Amino acid sequence: MAETNKLSVEKALQKLLRDEPVETASEQRDERAEALREEIKRMRAQRSRLERSPGKGK
């Protein structure tokens, strides 16, 4: 049988975390800003649809 190398949980986690790309603060800020822009776009579209509707519920 082939021999397998066993890692401790701590070492395995360290290896996984080391392999993941680290986002800089500016990248995180850019992602958050993009998410907010998408939310604003969605809300404007929703408002536009509501304003065009023929006054239901008034």
NORZI-V410806 format. One record per backbone hydrogen bond with DSSP energy under -1.0 kcal/mol. NH is the residue of the N-H (numbers start at 0). CO is the residue of the C=O. E is the energy in kcal/mol with one decimal. If there is no record, write none. Layout:
NH:CO:E / NH:CO:E
This chain:
11:7:-2.5 / 12:8:-2.5 / 13:9:-2.3 / 14:10:-2.2 / 15:11:-2.3 / 16:12:-2.8 / 17:13:-2.1 / 18:14:-1.6 / 19:15:-1.1 / 27:23:-2.2 / 28:24:-2.4 / 29:25:-2.4 / 30:26:-2.3 / 31:27:-2.2 / 32:28:-2.6 / 33:29:-2.4 / 34:30:-2.3 / 35:31:-2.2 / 36:32:-2.4 / 37:33:-2.3 / 38:34:-2.1 / 39:35:-2.5 / 40:36:-2.3 / 41:37:-2.4 / 42:38:-2.5 / 43:39:-2.5 / 44:40:-2.0 / 45:41:-2.2 / 46:42:-2.6 / 47:43:-2.4 / 48:44:-2.2 / 49:45:-2.4 / 50:46:-2.6 / 51:47:-1.6 / 52:48:-1.1 / 54:52:-2.2 / 57:54:-1.4
